[in-house]
C-alpha cells in the first residue's frame, strides 16, 4: 500500500501538476519556477534539438548525473512509481523520456508547457490540458496552444494572447557583444565526442570535440558554456558548442537572464488564464496563487 505522502501526487485535488516538454535550460528554468510555486513538475525529454547548456539544465539527470538548477534538483524517472517517489520529495522535479500520452495516463496535468524551442518545426496541438502554453516560434493561440510566450531576443518574455508567435529569424542574442560567432554547428550527423567539461577555460582554435570527420575547435576565447553530451547521436545543422566570451562574468550554471524572463512570463500566463486557482481552491492549499508572477515587482 502506498503511503499518504506518495499518493499526494496522484490526487488531483492536492497538488497542481505540470508537464514541460524539453530538458534544456529554458524548460529547466520554467520547471524551477513551477516547482517553487507548488507544482508537481515533470520534464519530458525530446532529443531534438540536442541540449548544449547542460549545466544550466536538468537534462543530465536522464543519465543519473546530479542535475541541480539553483535550489531545485532533478531526478530521472522512467515509470509511475519512480515519478511518485521523486515528486513526494521537497525541492525535486522529475526528468523522463516518457511522452505526454504516457504521463497523462498516470495523471492529467493542469498545465502543459512546450519549451522544446523547435524553431523550424510546427508544434502539434498541445490542448490536451486545461492550459497549454507554447514557448517560442510556431505557436498560434487557439490552434495549438491557449497562450504563448515570445523568446526572440528583442521580444523575449512577451505574452501572446491572440495570433502567432514570431518566426525564428536565425539571429542569435548577443553575449558579451558576440552573436552567432560563439557557436559551432554540426555539418553532418553522427556520434559526438568531446572530452572537455562545461566551465573549462578555452582559447580560439583549441580542439573541443569531433563529430565523425568534423573536428570542432573553439571559435573564440572564453569559457565553454555549452556542449552536447559526449556520446550523443547528433543530427546535422544543430549547435554543438557555445563559448561565453565574458571572462570573469561568464555564466554556465544557474538561470540566465533570458531563461528567467521566459519562466516569469510563463507564470504570468498561468495567472492570466487562472488555470491553477480554479483547481487548487478545492485542494489542500499547497499552491499559493499569490506566488505566481511574484517577480513582477
C-alpha beads as a LAMMPS data file, in Angstrom:
LAMMPS data file: protein, C-alpha beads

297 atoms
296 bonds

1 atom types
1 bond types

-500.0 500.0 xlo xhi
-500.0 500.0 ylo yhi
-500.0 500.0 zlo zhi

Masses

1 110.0

Atoms # bond

1 1 1 0.000 0.000 0.000
2 1 1 1.286 3.456 -0.892
3 1 1 1.958 5.889 1.920
4 1 1 -0.054 9.099 2.142
5 1 1 2.890 11.246 1.047
6 1 1 3.376 9.042 -2.026
7 1 1 -0.277 9.305 -3.060
8 1 1 -0.286 13.125 -2.913
9 1 1 0.923 13.478 -6.497
10 1 1 -1.794 11.139 -7.774
11 1 1 -4.516 13.153 -6.023
12 1 1 -5.575 15.913 -8.454
13 1 1 -7.137 17.897 -5.610
14 1 1 -3.995 18.190 -3.505
15 1 1 -1.147 19.415 -5.722
16 1 1 -1.300 21.051 -9.174
17 1 1 0.590 19.145 -11.834
18 1 1 2.615 20.493 -14.766
19 1 1 4.329 18.753 -17.662
20 1 1 7.090 20.566 -19.538
21 1 1 8.297 19.369 -22.925
22 1 1 12.070 19.720 -23.122
23 1 1 15.016 19.330 -20.767
24 1 1 17.247 22.260 -21.781
25 1 1 17.968 25.498 -19.937
26 1 1 14.640 27.202 -20.772
27 1 1 12.366 24.291 -19.779
28 1 1 14.529 23.834 -16.687
29 1 1 14.111 27.486 -15.658
30 1 1 10.344 27.121 -16.101
31 1 1 10.447 23.944 -14.011
32 1 1 12.250 25.761 -11.187
33 1 1 9.573 28.450 -11.040
34 1 1 6.710 25.967 -11.256
35 1 1 8.163 23.770 -8.526
36 1 1 8.650 26.757 -6.239
37 1 1 5.026 27.723 -6.866
38 1 1 3.837 24.374 -5.569
39 1 1 3.508 22.312 -8.747
40 1 1 4.461 18.684 -9.094
41 1 1 6.630 19.144 -12.178
42 1 1 7.868 16.715 -14.818
43 1 1 10.178 17.466 -17.744
44 1 1 9.678 15.200 -20.754
45 1 1 12.772 14.796 -22.949
46 1 1 12.770 15.312 -26.705
47 1 1 16.048 14.503 -28.494
48 1 1 15.708 17.415 -30.934
49 1 1 17.418 19.765 -30.681
50 1 1 20.264 18.403 -28.530
51 1 1 20.792 20.185 -25.213
52 1 1 24.070 22.110 -25.020
53 1 1 23.737 24.303 -21.880
54 1 1 23.608 21.231 -19.706
55 1 1 24.992 22.835 -16.542
56 1 1 22.014 25.215 -16.622
57 1 1 19.537 22.371 -17.105
58 1 1 18.097 19.177 -15.644
59 1 1 18.974 17.246 -18.807
60 1 1 21.840 15.194 -17.380
61 1 1 19.543 13.667 -14.782
62 1 1 18.478 11.377 -17.641
63 1 1 21.917 9.781 -17.293
64 1 1 21.705 9.632 -13.487
65 1 1 24.156 12.520 -13.129
66 1 1 23.493 15.144 -10.500
67 1 1 21.367 17.886 -12.065
68 1 1 20.720 20.975 -9.939
69 1 1 19.451 24.390 -11.036
70 1 1 19.601 26.946 -8.231
71 1 1 17.869 25.254 -5.287
72 1 1 15.996 22.552 -7.225
73 1 1 17.226 19.023 -8.008
74 1 1 16.187 16.897 -10.971
75 1 1 15.950 13.109 -10.811
76 1 1 15.326 10.524 -13.504
77 1 1 12.038 8.643 -13.615
78 1 1 11.014 6.026 -16.157
79 1 1 7.855 4.630 -14.562
80 1 1 4.916 5.784 -12.493
81 1 1 6.241 4.518 -9.173
82 1 1 9.515 6.394 -9.591
83 1 1 7.626 9.566 -10.576
84 1 1 5.535 9.361 -7.428
85 1 1 8.638 8.765 -5.305
86 1 1 10.534 11.758 -6.737
87 1 1 7.614 14.161 -6.610
88 1 1 6.955 13.323 -2.971
89 1 1 10.322 14.906 -2.065
90 1 1 10.704 18.641 -1.443
91 1 1 12.669 20.665 -3.981
92 1 1 12.557 17.986 -6.672
93 1 1 11.426 17.755 -10.283
94 1 1 11.245 14.574 -12.338
95 1 1 13.023 14.171 -15.686
96 1 1 11.846 11.430 -18.027
97 1 1 11.846 10.069 -21.565
98 1 1 8.154 9.229 -21.142
99 1 1 5.953 11.126 -23.589
100 1 1 2.864 13.234 -22.955
101 1 1 0.429 10.391 -23.620
102 1 1 2.200 8.142 -21.118
103 1 1 2.232 10.891 -18.499
104 1 1 -1.442 11.781 -18.992
105 1 1 -2.286 8.131 -18.402
106 1 1 -0.724 8.467 -14.936
107 1 1 -2.360 11.807 -14.133
108 1 1 -3.748 14.646 -16.248
109 1 1 -1.757 17.877 -15.883
110 1 1 -3.381 21.233 -15.232
111 1 1 -0.606 22.905 -17.249
112 1 1 1.319 21.700 -20.291
113 1 1 4.283 23.800 -21.481
114 1 1 6.067 23.177 -24.768
115 1 1 9.560 24.581 -24.165
116 1 1 11.445 22.493 -26.726
117 1 1 12.330 25.554 -28.832
118 1 1 11.986 23.644 -32.102
119 1 1 12.459 26.711 -34.250
120 1 1 11.638 25.251 -37.637
121 1 1 9.112 22.560 -36.717
122 1 1 5.392 23.171 -36.340
123 1 1 4.301 22.003 -32.905
124 1 1 1.343 19.671 -32.571
125 1 1 -1.812 20.738 -30.771
126 1 1 -0.950 20.921 -27.077
127 1 1 -4.502 21.457 -25.876
128 1 1 -4.841 18.188 -24.017
129 1 1 -4.560 20.026 -20.679
130 1 1 -6.706 22.831 -19.222
131 1 1 -3.894 25.262 -20.049
132 1 1 -1.406 24.746 -22.884
133 1 1 1.472 27.227 -23.155
134 1 1 3.820 27.435 -26.119
135 1 1 7.276 28.988 -25.839
136 1 1 8.976 30.355 -28.927
137 1 1 8.257 30.084 -32.667
138 1 1 5.474 28.136 -34.411
139 1 1 2.682 28.651 -31.916
140 1 1 -0.746 30.014 -32.761
141 1 1 -3.165 30.800 -29.974
142 1 1 -6.372 28.835 -30.445
143 1 1 -4.752 26.407 -32.878
144 1 1 -2.005 24.581 -30.975
145 1 1 -1.907 26.418 -27.621
146 1 1 -4.009 28.607 -25.322
147 1 1 -1.352 31.267 -24.769
148 1 1 2.259 31.680 -25.871
149 1 1 5.484 33.413 -24.870
150 1 1 7.887 35.120 -27.266
151 1 1 11.526 34.064 -27.000
152 1 1 13.244 36.128 -29.716
153 1 1 15.804 38.442 -28.085
154 1 1 14.012 41.692 -28.995
155 1 1 10.627 40.414 -27.707
156 1 1 11.744 37.931 -25.083
157 1 1 9.137 37.218 -22.401
158 1 1 6.173 38.951 -24.069
159 1 1 2.840 37.140 -23.804
160 1 1 0.894 36.341 -26.955
161 1 1 -2.835 36.043 -26.293
162 1 1 -4.014 36.428 -29.919
163 1 1 -2.378 35.322 -33.140
164 1 1 1.032 33.754 -33.722
165 1 1 4.437 33.982 -32.137
166 1 1 7.255 35.409 -34.236
167 1 1 9.011 33.083 -36.652
168 1 1 12.627 32.188 -35.978
169 1 1 14.931 34.675 -37.704
170 1 1 18.263 32.940 -37.168
171 1 1 19.685 35.914 -35.247
172 1 1 21.494 34.866 -32.076
173 1 1 21.218 37.041 -28.991
174 1 1 24.392 38.906 -28.092
175 1 1 26.554 37.675 -25.240
176 1 1 29.479 39.898 -24.432
177 1 1 28.885 41.569 -27.781
178 1 1 29.221 38.270 -29.677
179 1 1 26.323 36.636 -31.523
180 1 1 26.302 33.564 -33.751
181 1 1 30.108 33.516 -33.884
182 1 1 30.295 31.987 -30.400
183 1 1 28.608 28.767 -31.591
184 1 1 29.792 25.876 -33.725
185 1 1 27.174 23.857 -35.631
186 1 1 27.198 20.259 -36.825
187 1 1 27.971 19.807 -40.508
188 1 1 26.847 16.173 -40.559
189 1 1 25.059 13.625 -38.411
190 1 1 26.955 11.220 -36.205
191 1 1 28.121 10.426 -32.681
192 1 1 29.547 13.463 -30.886
193 1 1 32.725 13.026 -28.867
194 1 1 34.039 15.715 -26.515
195 1 1 36.361 15.187 -23.511
196 1 1 36.200 18.783 -22.220
197 1 1 33.844 19.709 -19.371
198 1 1 31.477 22.663 -19.458
199 1 1 33.010 25.547 -17.484
200 1 1 36.514 24.978 -18.820
201 1 1 38.548 27.972 -19.987
202 1 1 39.366 27.569 -23.695
203 1 1 41.168 29.544 -26.356
204 1 1 40.405 30.093 -30.001
205 1 1 41.491 27.115 -32.061
206 1 1 41.567 24.605 -29.196
207 1 1 40.053 21.248 -30.196
208 1 1 36.792 20.731 -28.282
209 1 1 35.408 17.613 -29.918
210 1 1 34.730 15.553 -33.012
211 1 1 31.610 14.619 -34.970
212 1 1 32.608 11.968 -37.478
213 1 1 35.339 13.612 -39.543
214 1 1 34.308 17.127 -38.440
215 1 1 36.834 18.489 -35.947
216 1 1 35.283 21.168 -33.726
217 1 1 37.555 23.919 -32.418
218 1 1 36.743 26.813 -30.098
219 1 1 35.714 29.710 -32.375
220 1 1 36.754 32.379 -29.838
221 1 1 38.498 32.704 -26.463
222 1 1 36.285 32.215 -23.427
223 1 1 34.573 29.664 -21.201
224 1 1 32.840 26.573 -22.570
225 1 1 29.216 27.454 -21.793
226 1 1 27.507 24.739 -23.763
227 1 1 28.452 21.365 -25.207
228 1 1 26.404 18.418 -26.429
229 1 1 26.828 15.457 -24.109
230 1 1 29.665 13.125 -25.058
231 1 1 28.411 10.049 -26.912
232 1 1 25.163 11.671 -28.119
233 1 1 23.811 10.884 -31.578
234 1 1 23.609 14.281 -33.215
235 1 1 21.855 15.428 -36.419
236 1 1 23.298 17.881 -38.931
237 1 1 22.649 21.594 -38.571
238 1 1 22.407 21.881 -34.772
239 1 1 24.548 23.645 -32.171
240 1 1 27.405 21.570 -30.805
241 1 1 29.208 24.048 -28.550
242 1 1 28.919 27.583 -27.211
243 1 1 31.693 29.792 -25.853
244 1 1 30.990 32.580 -23.355
245 1 1 33.412 35.431 -24.106
246 1 1 32.746 37.478 -20.956
247 1 1 35.766 36.395 -18.946
248 1 1 35.123 36.570 -15.195
249 1 1 31.470 37.418 -15.899
250 1 1 30.902 34.201 -17.852
251 1 1 27.910 32.106 -16.759
252 1 1 27.447 28.408 -17.369
253 1 1 25.336 27.391 -14.349
254 1 1 22.082 28.585 -12.803
255 1 1 19.403 30.531 -14.676
256 1 1 20.468 33.207 -17.139
257 1 1 18.547 36.435 -17.749
258 1 1 16.795 35.235 -20.901
259 1 1 15.563 31.972 -19.369
260 1 1 14.434 33.754 -16.202
261 1 1 12.370 36.245 -18.205
262 1 1 10.692 33.375 -20.071
263 1 1 9.997 31.488 -16.841
264 1 1 8.459 34.583 -15.237
265 1 1 6.322 35.143 -18.337
266 1 1 5.135 31.530 -18.150
267 1 1 3.988 32.085 -14.576
268 1 1 2.204 35.276 -15.658
269 1 1 0.415 33.261 -18.349
270 1 1 -0.832 30.808 -15.722
271 1 1 -2.099 33.662 -13.564
272 1 1 -3.709 35.395 -16.530
273 1 1 -5.612 32.272 -17.501
274 1 1 -6.381 31.479 -13.849
275 1 1 -5.749 27.824 -14.556
276 1 1 -4.437 26.821 -11.163
277 1 1 -6.592 28.734 -8.650
278 1 1 -9.647 27.062 -10.210
279 1 1 -8.339 23.635 -9.261
280 1 1 -6.341 24.435 -6.133
281 1 1 -9.123 26.231 -4.264
282 1 1 -10.767 22.874 -3.501
283 1 1 -7.491 21.255 -2.532
284 1 1 -5.155 21.444 0.398
285 1 1 -3.921 24.947 -0.341
286 1 1 -0.420 23.704 -1.161
287 1 1 -0.269 26.054 -4.132
288 1 1 -0.204 29.756 -3.168
289 1 1 -1.827 31.747 -6.037
290 1 1 -0.061 34.935 -4.985
291 1 1 3.316 33.382 -5.763
292 1 1 2.517 33.175 -9.465
293 1 1 4.200 36.093 -11.131
294 1 1 5.691 37.231 -7.848
295 1 1 8.677 38.522 -9.795
296 1 1 6.506 41.287 -11.309
297 1 1 7.648 43.851 -8.761

Bonds

1 1 1 2
2 1 2 3
3 1 3 4
4 1 4 5
5 1 5 6
6 1 6 7
7 1 7 8
8 1 8 9
9 1 9 10
10 1 10 11
11 1 11 12
12 1 12 13
13 1 13 14
14 1 14 15
15 1 15 16
16 1 16 17
17 1 17 18
18 1 18 19
19 1 19 20
20 1 20 21
21 1 21 22
22 1 22 23
23 1 23 24
24 1 24 25
25 1 25 26
26 1 26 27
27 1 27 28
28 1 28 29
29 1 29 30
30 1 30 31
31 1 31 32
32 1 32 33
33 1 33 34
34 1 34 35
35 1 35 36
36 1 36 37
37 1 37 38
38 1 38 39
39 1 39 40
40 1 40 41
41 1 41 42
42 1 42 43
43 1 43 44
44 1 44 45
45 1 45 46
46 1 46 47
47 1 47 48
48 1 48 49
49 1 49 50
50 1 50 51
51 1 51 52
52 1 52 53
53 1 53 54
54 1 54 55
55 1 55 56
56 1 56 57
57 1 57 58
58 1 58 59
59 1 59 60
60 1 60 61
61 1 61 62
62 1 62 63
63 1 63 64
64 1 64 65
65 1 65 66
66 1 66 67
67 1 67 68
68 1 68 69
69 1 69 70
70 1 70 71
71 1 71 72
72 1 72 73
73 1 73 74
74 1 74 75
75 1 75 76
76 1 76 77
77 1 77 78
78 1 78 79
79 1 79 80
80 1 80 81
81 1 81 82
82 1 82 83
83 1 83 84
84 1 84 85
85 1 85 86
86 1 86 87
87 1 87 88
88 1 88 89
89 1 89 90
90 1 90 91
91 1 91 92
92 1 92 93
93 1 93 94
94 1 94 95
95 1 95 96
96 1 96 97
97 1 97 98
98 1 98 99
99 1 99 100
100 1 100 101
101 1 101 102
102 1 102 103
103 1 103 104
104 1 104 105
105 1 105 106
106 1 106 107
107 1 107 108
108 1 108 109
109 1 109 110
110 1 110 111
111 1 111 112
112 1 112 113
113 1 113 114
114 1 114 115
115 1 115 116
116 1 116 117
117 1 117 118
118 1 118 119
119 1 119 120
120 1 120 121
121 1 121 122
122 1 122 123
123 1 123 124
124 1 124 125
125 1 125 126
126 1 126 127
127 1 127 128
128 1 128 129
129 1 129 130
130 1 130 131
131 1 131 132
132 1 132 133
133 1 133 134
134 1 134 135
135 1 135 136
136 1 136 137
137 1 137 138
138 1 138 139
139 1 139 140
140 1 140 141
141 1 141 142
142 1 142 143
143 1 143 144
144 1 144 145
145 1 145 146
146 1 146 147
147 1 147 148
148 1 148 149
149 1 149 150
150 1 150 151
151 1 151 152
152 1 152 153
153 1 153 154
154 1 154 155
155 1 155 156
156 1 156 157
157 1 157 158
158 1 158 159
159 1 159 160
160 1 160 161
161 1 161 162
162 1 162 163
163 1 163 164
164 1 164 165
165 1 165 166
166 1 166 167
167 1 167 168
168 1 168 169
169 1 169 170
170 1 170 171
171 1 171 172
172 1 172 173
173 1 173 174
174 1 174 175
175 1 175 176
176 1 176 177
177 1 177 178
178 1 178 179
179 1 179 180
180 1 180 181
181 1 181 182
182 1 182 183
183 1 183 184
184 1 184 185
185 1 185 186
186 1 186 187
187 1 187 188
188 1 188 189
189 1 189 190
190 1 190 191
191 1 191 192
192 1 192 193
193 1 193 194
194 1 194 195
195 1 195 196
196 1 196 197
197 1 197 198
198 1 198 199
199 1 199 200
200 1 200 201
201 1 201 202
202 1 202 203
203 1 203 204
204 1 204 205
205 1 205 206
206 1 206 207
207 1 207 208
208 1 208 209
209 1 209 210
210 1 210 211
211 1 211 212
212 1 212 213
213 1 213 214
214 1 214 215
215 1 215 216
216 1 216 217
217 1 217 218
218 1 218 219
219 1 219 220
220 1 220 221
221 1 221 222
222 1 222 223
223 1 223 224
224 1 224 225
225 1 225 226
226 1 226 227
227 1 227 228
228 1 228 229
229 1 229 230
230 1 230 231
231 1 231 232
232 1 232 233
233 1 233 234
234 1 234 235
235 1 235 236
236 1 236 237
237 1 237 238
238 1 238 239
239 1 239 240
240 1 240 241
241 1 241 242
242 1 242 243
243 1 243 244
244 1 244 245
245 1 245 246
246 1 246 247
247 1 247 248
248 1 248 249
249 1 249 250
250 1 250 251
251 1 251 252
252 1 252 253
253 1 253 254
254 1 254 255
255 1 255 256
256 1 256 257
257 1 257 258
258 1 258 259
259 1 259 260
260 1 260 261
261 1 261 262
262 1 262 263
263 1 263 264
264 1 264 265
265 1 265 266
266 1 266 267
267 1 267 268
268 1 268 269
269 1 269 270
270 1 270 271
271 1 271 272
272 1 272 273
273 1 273 274
274 1 274 275
275 1 275 276
276 1 276 277
277 1 277 278
278 1 278 279
279 1 279 280
280 1 280 281
281 1 281 282
282 1 282 283
283 1 283 284
284 1 284 285
285 1 285 286
286 1 286 287
287 1 287 288
288 1 288 289
289 1 289 290
290 1 290 291
291 1 291 292
292 1 292 293
293 1 293 294
294 1 294 295
295 1 295 296
296 1 296 297
